[in-house]
Amino acid sequence: MKLLSYFRGETFARGIHPAAHKEMASRPIRRLSFAPRLVVPLSQHIGKPSKPLVRAGEEVVRGQPIAEADGWLSVPQHAPATGVVEAIELRPSARGPWMQSIVLRVHEGSGQEVLWRNPRDPDALAPAELVAAIRDTGMVGLGGAAFPSHAKLAVPKGATVQALVVNGCECEPYLTCDHRLMVERAADLIAGTRTAMRACGAPLAVIGVEDNKPDAAEAIRAVLPDDGSIAVEQVPTKYPQGSEKMLIIALFGVEVPSGALPISLGLVVNNVGTLVALGRLLPAGEGLIERVVTVAGAGVERPGNYLVPLGTPLAFVLECAGARGCVCELVLGGPMMGQAVASLDAPVTKGVSGVLVLRAEDLASGRRRVYPCIKCGECVESCPMGLNPSALGMLAARREYKRMASEFHLGDCFECGCCSYACPSGIPLVQSFRVAKQVLRERATA
């Protein structure tokens, strides 16, 4: 099919409209200084952890590879600063479990210049060589999933890519890091998009931007190539428009089948932040050592979008942003799909798009008692996947996890949180679905 004929300017069914809190969208990106110590986990991505290339006591320079990929679904890690490897040991992660990490003691007065690089000409590389070069950068999806980018762009045998979809929606409340990247680094976005198109064989790329970001769409259109191979489409603002399946519906009017991936429709989806970084790193031959993070919430005095060295402890980020009062909850990502932080010693990793700081009074005003389900159907009306969260929730309460998957399509839930947001009884539906999925995964591997 000719996908361009499917542009509709419409949106997916259902969904919600939470308060945006996008005040940071107008503030330019600022660079964060180095913390005295940086902690680089060997697992910052979906797949096997990286293997260390350095030892304790070894000096490294900013940008130097310090861990190599271990297998196809793995990526290397690079030194985010010049310093000395203090240790390779277990360190706390944001989600709780301790992870094997490289601890780097940063040299005082270290500069921000990258001292290790291997420049390449992307246009001179064949698709397979491009995929390998992308892997060498350590690039993963920066939208939060952290899936290795080279694996996503390596098209399966027998598949044909009709279009590369570039996701610039950023529908989560508070988060504006992608917005600022589109405004400030549109040329890098186009360079990264062209590289990704060549790697996966896509003849066309479509950048989807929500219509509450007209400045981002305008900045991108100003640098579009003349050959018409890359287009920008503004889609209606609604949560969760940033989900790849929802964006595909809005752009092309087609639905990814249950249990399938976008490649089944000839589509490959990448986040704008990923392609902005790729457009800069690949020609320079550099690794991914920093990323833009939105730091927001009523608990900080200096909110904004910060360019943060990977491995920076969250406590240092909070100090630089001016955390104030009693910070009772720290969420990585946005309020809808983000995860609460288990330790302030945990570092910023490749998949961290936002740090949301909440105070005691914020939590008290938003906390609701949990009441029994009143069968109102609000959760059903809000679910973008057309599931029945009420029925799933009752099955979860009875621990009938197998029925949730086999009869009520639990696997199609991508945990957007619309059902929990809409529920007048305050039932934590999406949290119970996460538990159910974890139990089913554990049973499958037992």
C-alpha positions as CSV (number, residue, x, y, z in Angstrom):
1,M,0.0,0.0,0.0
2,K,1.1,3.6,-0.5
3,L,1.2,4.9,3.1
4,L,1.1,8.5,2.2
5,S,-2.5,8.1,1.0
6,Y,-3.4,7.2,4.6
7,F,-2.6,10.6,6.2
8,R,-5.8,11.7,7.9
9,G,-4.9,14.4,10.5
10,E,-7.1,12.5,12.9
11,T,-6.3,10.4,16.0
12,F,-6.8,7.1,17.7
13,A,-10.0,6.2,19.6
14,R,-10.4,6.9,23.3
15,G,-7.4,8.2,25.3
16,I,-7.4,11.1,27.9
17,H,-6.3,14.7,28.2
18,P,-4.3,15.1,31.5
19,A,-3.0,18.5,32.5
20,A,0.1,19.1,30.4
21,H,2.4,21.1,32.7
22,K,4.7,21.8,29.8
23,E,6.0,25.1,31.1
24,M,9.6,24.0,30.5
25,A,9.1,23.8,26.7
26,S,10.2,27.4,26.2
27,R,13.4,27.0,28.2
28,P,16.6,26.2,26.3
29,I,18.7,23.2,27.1
30,R,21.4,23.8,29.7
31,R,24.5,21.6,30.4
32,L,24.9,20.0,33.8
33,S,28.4,19.9,35.3
34,F,30.2,16.7,36.2
35,A,29.5,15.0,39.5
36,P,32.6,14.0,41.5
37,R,31.8,10.3,40.7
38,L,29.9,8.8,37.9
39,V,28.3,5.4,38.0
40,V,27.9,3.7,34.6
41,P,25.7,0.5,34.8
42,L,26.6,-2.3,32.4
43,S,22.9,-2.8,31.8
44,Q,21.3,0.4,30.5
45,H,19.3,-1.3,27.7
46,I,17.0,-4.2,26.9
47,G,19.2,-7.3,26.3
48,K,22.5,-8.6,27.7
49,P,24.6,-6.3,29.9
50,S,27.9,-5.0,28.4
51,K,31.3,-6.5,29.3
52,P,33.9,-4.3,31.0
53,L,37.0,-3.4,28.9
54,V,38.7,-1.6,31.8
55,R,40.0,-2.4,35.3
56,A,40.0,-0.6,38.6
57,G,42.8,1.9,38.7
58,E,42.8,2.5,34.9
59,E,42.7,6.0,33.6
60,V,40.1,6.8,30.8
61,V,39.3,9.8,28.7
62,R,35.9,11.2,27.9
63,G,34.3,9.2,25.1
64,Q,36.5,6.2,25.4
65,P,34.8,2.7,25.2
66,I,34.8,1.2,28.7
67,A,32.5,-1.8,28.0
68,E,31.8,-3.8,24.9
69,A,28.6,-5.4,23.6
70,D,28.0,-9.0,24.7
71,G,26.0,-10.5,21.9
72,W,23.7,-9.1,19.3
73,L,21.1,-7.6,21.7
74,S,23.7,-5.6,23.6
75,V,25.5,-2.3,23.2
76,P,28.9,-0.8,24.4
77,Q,29.3,1.8,27.1
78,H,31.6,4.9,26.9
79,A,33.3,7.0,29.5
80,P,31.1,10.1,30.2
81,A,34.1,12.0,31.6
82,T,37.9,11.8,31.9
83,G,39.0,10.2,35.1
84,V,40.0,7.0,36.9
85,V,38.1,3.8,37.2
86,E,37.6,3.5,40.9
87,A,35.8,0.2,41.0
88,I,33.6,-2.3,39.0
89,E,31.0,-3.4,41.5
90,L,27.3,-3.7,42.3
91,R,25.6,-0.3,42.7
92,P,21.9,0.6,43.4
93,S,19.6,1.2,40.4
94,A,16.6,3.4,40.2
95,R,14.2,0.4,40.3
96,G,15.8,-1.3,43.3
97,P,18.0,-4.2,42.2
98,W,21.8,-3.6,42.4
99,M,23.6,-3.7,39.1
100,Q,27.2,-4.3,38.1
101,S,28.5,-0.9,37.3
102,I,31.8,1.0,36.5
103,V,32.5,3.7,39.0
104,L,34.4,6.6,37.6
105,R,36.2,9.2,39.7
106,V,36.2,12.3,37.6
107,H,39.4,14.3,37.3
108,E,39.0,17.8,38.8
109,G,38.8,20.4,36.1
110,S,37.9,17.9,33.4
111,G,36.6,19.6,30.3
112,Q,33.5,18.8,28.2
113,E,35.4,18.0,25.1
114,V,35.2,14.5,23.8
115,L,38.7,13.1,23.6
116,W,38.1,9.7,22.0
117,R,36.4,9.5,18.6
118,N,36.5,7.6,15.3
119,P,34.9,9.8,12.6
120,R,32.9,8.1,9.9
121,D,31.1,9.2,6.7
122,P,27.6,7.6,7.0
123,D,27.0,8.1,3.3
124,A,29.9,5.9,2.4
125,L,28.7,3.0,4.5
126,A,26.5,0.1,3.2
127,P,23.3,-0.6,5.3
128,A,24.9,-3.5,7.2
129,E,27.9,-1.3,8.0
130,L,25.6,1.5,9.1
131,V,23.9,-0.9,11.5
132,A,27.3,-1.9,12.9
133,A,28.4,1.7,13.2
134,I,25.2,2.6,15.1
135,R,25.8,-0.3,17.5
136,D,29.3,1.1,18.1
137,T,27.8,4.4,19.4
138,G,26.0,2.5,22.2
139,M,22.8,4.0,21.0
140,V,19.5,2.8,22.4
141,G,15.9,4.2,22.2
142,L,16.0,7.4,24.2
143,G,12.2,7.6,24.5
144,G,12.4,5.3,27.6
145,A,12.3,1.8,26.2
146,A,16.1,1.6,25.8
147,F,15.9,-1.0,23.0
148,P,19.2,-1.2,21.1
149,S,18.9,1.0,18.1
150,H,20.9,-1.1,15.8
151,A,18.7,-4.1,16.4
152,K,15.6,-2.1,15.6
153,L,17.0,-0.8,12.3
154,A,18.2,-4.3,11.2
155,V,15.3,-5.4,9.2
156,P,14.3,-9.1,9.5
157,K,14.7,-11.3,6.5
158,G,11.9,-11.1,4.1
159,A,10.5,-7.8,5.5
160,T,10.4,-4.6,3.5
161,V,10.3,-1.2,5.2
162,Q,7.9,1.3,3.5
163,A,8.4,4.1,6.0
164,L,10.4,5.2,9.0
165,V,8.1,6.8,11.6
166,V,9.8,9.4,13.8
167,N,8.0,9.9,17.1
168,G,8.1,13.5,18.2
169,C,4.8,13.5,20.1
170,E,6.1,13.5,23.7
171,C,2.6,13.3,25.2
172,E,3.6,12.6,28.8
173,P,2.9,15.6,31.1
174,Y,5.9,17.6,32.2
175,L,8.3,16.1,29.7
176,T,9.7,18.6,27.2
177,C,13.2,17.3,26.4
178,D,12.2,16.0,22.9
179,H,10.4,19.3,22.2
180,R,13.6,21.3,22.9
181,L,15.7,18.9,20.8
182,M,13.4,19.4,17.8
183,V,13.5,23.2,18.2
184,E,17.3,23.5,18.9
185,R,18.7,20.6,16.9
186,A,16.5,20.1,14.0
187,A,19.4,19.7,11.6
188,D,20.8,16.8,13.7
189,L,17.3,15.2,13.6
190,I,17.3,15.3,9.8
191,A,20.8,13.9,9.6
192,G,19.9,11.1,12.0
193,T,16.7,10.4,10.1
194,R,18.5,10.1,6.8
195,T,21.0,7.7,8.4
196,A,18.2,5.5,9.9
197,M,16.4,5.5,6.5
198,R,19.5,4.1,4.8
199,A,20.1,1.6,7.5
200,C,16.6,0.1,7.4
201,G,16.0,0.7,3.7
202,A,13.0,3.1,4.2
203,P,12.3,5.3,1.1
204,L,10.2,7.7,3.2
205,A,10.3,9.1,6.7
206,V,7.4,10.8,8.5
207,I,8.0,12.9,11.6
208,G,4.9,13.0,13.8
209,V,4.6,16.0,16.1
210,E,1.6,16.8,18.3
211,D,-0.1,20.1,17.3
212,N,0.7,21.7,20.7
213,K,4.3,22.0,19.4
214,P,4.0,24.3,16.4
215,D,7.5,25.8,17.0
216,A,9.0,22.3,16.8
217,A,7.2,21.5,13.5
218,E,8.3,24.8,12.1
219,A,11.9,24.3,13.0
220,I,12.0,20.9,11.3
221,R,10.2,22.1,8.2
222,A,12.9,24.8,7.8
223,V,15.6,22.1,7.3
224,L,13.7,19.4,5.4
225,P,15.5,18.1,2.3
226,D,14.2,19.2,-1.1
227,D,13.7,15.6,-2.4
228,G,10.5,15.2,-0.4
229,S,11.7,12.0,1.3
230,I,11.0,13.3,4.8
231,A,7.7,14.9,5.8
232,V,6.4,16.4,9.0
233,E,2.8,15.7,10.1
234,Q,1.1,17.4,13.0
235,V,-1.3,15.1,14.9
236,P,-4.0,16.0,17.5
237,T,-2.7,16.4,21.0
238,K,-4.0,13.6,23.2
239,Y,-2.5,11.0,25.6
240,P,-1.0,8.4,24.8
241,Q,-0.3,9.7,21.3
242,G,3.4,9.0,21.8
243,S,2.8,5.3,21.8
244,E,4.1,4.0,18.5
245,K,0.9,2.0,17.8
246,M,-1.3,5.1,18.5
247,L,0.9,7.3,16.3
248,I,0.7,4.8,13.4
249,I,-3.1,4.9,13.6
250,A,-3.1,8.7,13.6
251,L,-0.6,9.0,10.7
252,F,-1.7,6.2,8.4
253,G,-5.1,5.0,9.6
254,V,-3.9,1.4,10.1
255,E,-3.6,-0.6,13.2
256,V,-0.7,-2.9,14.2
257,P,-2.3,-6.3,14.7
258,S,-2.5,-7.8,18.2
259,G,0.8,-9.3,19.2
260,A,2.6,-8.0,16.2
261,L,5.2,-5.2,15.7
262,P,5.1,-2.2,13.4
263,I,7.5,-4.0,11.0
264,S,4.5,-6.2,10.1
265,L,3.1,-3.2,8.4
266,G,6.4,-2.2,6.8
267,L,7.1,0.5,9.4
268,V,10.0,1.1,11.8
269,V,9.5,3.6,14.6
270,N,12.2,5.7,16.3
271,N,12.1,8.5,18.9
272,V,13.2,12.0,17.9
273,G,15.8,12.1,20.7
274,T,17.4,8.9,19.4
275,L,17.8,10.3,15.9
276,V,19.0,13.7,17.1
277,A,21.8,11.9,19.0
278,L,22.5,9.6,16.1
279,G,22.7,12.5,13.6
280,R,25.5,14.0,15.7
281,L,27.3,11.0,17.1
282,L,27.7,8.8,14.0
283,P,29.6,11.3,11.8
284,A,31.8,12.3,14.7
285,G,32.5,8.7,15.6
286,E,31.5,9.3,19.2
287,G,29.6,7.2,21.8
288,L,26.5,8.1,23.7
289,I,27.8,9.7,26.9
290,E,25.1,12.2,27.8
291,R,21.4,12.9,27.1
292,V,18.8,15.7,27.7
293,V,16.7,15.1,30.7
294,T,13.6,17.2,31.8
295,V,13.8,18.0,35.5
296,A,10.5,19.3,36.7
297,G,7.9,19.4,39.4
298,A,7.0,21.7,42.3
299,G,9.8,20.3,44.3
300,V,12.6,22.0,42.3
301,E,13.6,25.7,42.2
302,R,15.5,25.5,38.8
303,P,13.4,23.2,36.6
304,G,14.4,22.8,33.0
305,N,16.0,20.6,30.3
306,Y,19.5,19.6,31.2
307,L,22.2,17.9,29.2
308,V,23.3,15.3,31.8
309,P,26.4,13.1,31.7
310,L,25.3,9.5,31.9
311,G,26.1,8.0,35.3
312,T,25.3,11.2,37.2
313,P,23.8,10.3,40.6
314,L,20.2,11.5,41.0
315,A,21.1,13.2,44.2
316,F,23.6,15.4,42.3
317,V,20.9,16.2,39.7
318,L,18.5,17.3,42.4
319,E,21.2,19.4,44.0
320,C,21.9,21.2,40.8
321,A,18.2,21.7,40.1
322,G,17.6,23.1,43.6
323,A,15.4,20.5,45.2
324,R,13.5,22.1,48.1
325,G,11.5,21.1,51.0
326,C,10.6,17.5,51.7
327,V,11.0,15.5,48.4
328,C,8.7,12.6,49.1
329,E,8.5,11.1,45.7
330,L,10.9,11.0,42.8
331,V,9.7,9.6,39.5
332,L,11.9,8.8,36.5
333,G,10.0,9.6,33.3
334,G,6.5,11.2,33.4
335,P,3.7,10.8,35.9
336,M,1.7,8.5,33.7
337,M,4.2,5.7,32.9
338,G,7.2,6.7,35.0
339,Q,8.7,4.6,37.8
340,A,9.3,5.7,41.4
341,V,12.9,5.8,42.4
342,A,14.3,3.4,45.0
343,S,17.6,5.2,45.7
344,L,19.0,8.7,45.2
345,D,22.4,7.1,44.7
346,A,21.0,5.6,41.4
347,P,22.5,7.2,38.3
348,V,20.9,8.7,35.2
349,T,21.0,6.1,32.5
350,K,20.3,6.1,28.7
351,G,16.5,5.5,29.1
352,V,15.9,8.4,31.6
353,S,13.9,11.1,29.9
354,G,12.7,13.0,32.9
355,V,13.1,13.4,36.7
356,L,9.8,14.5,38.3
357,V,10.1,15.9,41.8
358,L,7.0,15.8,44.0
359,R,6.5,17.2,47.5
360,A,4.4,15.9,50.4
361,E,1.7,18.4,49.7
362,D,1.6,17.4,46.0
363,L,1.1,13.8,46.9
364,A,-1.5,14.5,49.6
365,S,-3.6,16.6,47.2
366,G,-3.5,13.9,44.5
367,R,-3.9,10.8,46.7
368,R,-7.3,9.1,46.6
369,R,-8.8,6.4,48.6
370,V,-9.6,3.1,46.8
371,Y,-13.2,2.2,46.5
372,P,-14.9,-0.9,45.0
373,C,-15.5,-0.8,41.2
374,I,-18.9,0.7,40.4
375,K,-19.0,-0.6,36.8
376,C,-19.1,2.9,35.4
377,G,-17.0,2.0,32.3
378,E,-14.7,5.0,32.5
379,C,-11.7,2.8,32.2
380,V,-13.1,1.1,29.1
381,E,-13.9,4.5,27.5
382,S,-10.3,5.7,28.1
383,C,-8.3,2.6,27.1
384,P,-6.6,3.3,23.7
385,M,-6.2,-0.4,23.0
386,G,-9.9,-1.1,23.4
387,L,-9.4,-3.5,26.4
388,N,-11.6,-4.0,29.4
389,P,-9.5,-2.8,32.3
390,S,-12.4,-3.3,34.8
391,A,-12.6,-7.0,34.0
392,L,-8.8,-7.3,34.0
393,G,-8.6,-5.6,37.4
394,M,-11.1,-8.0,38.9
395,L,-9.2,-11.0,37.5
396,A,-6.0,-9.6,38.9
397,A,-7.6,-9.3,42.3
398,R,-8.4,-13.0,42.1
399,R,-4.9,-13.7,40.7
400,E,-6.4,-15.3,37.6
401,Y,-3.4,-14.1,35.6
402,K,-3.6,-16.8,32.9
403,R,-7.2,-15.8,32.0
404,M,-6.1,-12.2,31.9
405,A,-3.6,-13.1,29.1
406,S,-5.6,-15.7,27.2
407,E,-9.1,-14.2,27.3
408,F,-8.7,-10.5,27.9
409,H,-5.5,-9.7,25.9
410,L,-3.3,-8.5,28.8
411,G,-0.3,-8.6,26.4
412,D,-1.8,-5.8,24.4
413,C,-1.7,-3.4,27.4
414,F,1.4,-1.1,27.2
415,E,0.7,0.3,30.7
416,C,-0.1,3.9,29.6
417,G,-2.1,4.4,32.8
418,C,-5.2,5.9,31.2
419,C,-7.4,3.4,33.1
420,S,-6.0,4.3,36.5
421,Y,-6.2,8.0,35.7
422,A,-9.9,7.8,34.7
423,C,-11.1,5.4,37.5
424,P,-13.4,7.4,39.9
425,S,-12.9,4.6,42.5
426,G,-9.1,5.2,42.6
427,I,-8.3,1.6,41.7
428,P,-4.6,1.2,40.8
429,L,-5.4,-0.8,37.7
430,V,-2.2,-0.5,35.7
431,Q,-0.1,-1.4,38.8
432,S,-2.0,-4.6,39.1
433,F,-1.5,-5.3,35.4
434,R,2.3,-4.9,35.8
435,V,2.2,-7.4,38.7
436,A,0.3,-9.9,36.5
437,K,2.7,-9.6,33.7
438,Q,5.7,-10.1,36.0
439,V,4.1,-13.2,37.5
440,L,3.4,-14.6,34.0
441,R,7.0,-13.9,32.9
442,E,8.3,-15.7,36.0
443,R,6.1,-18.7,35.4
444,A,7.2,-18.9,31.8
445,T,10.8,-19.1,32.8
446,A,10.3,-21.4,35.8
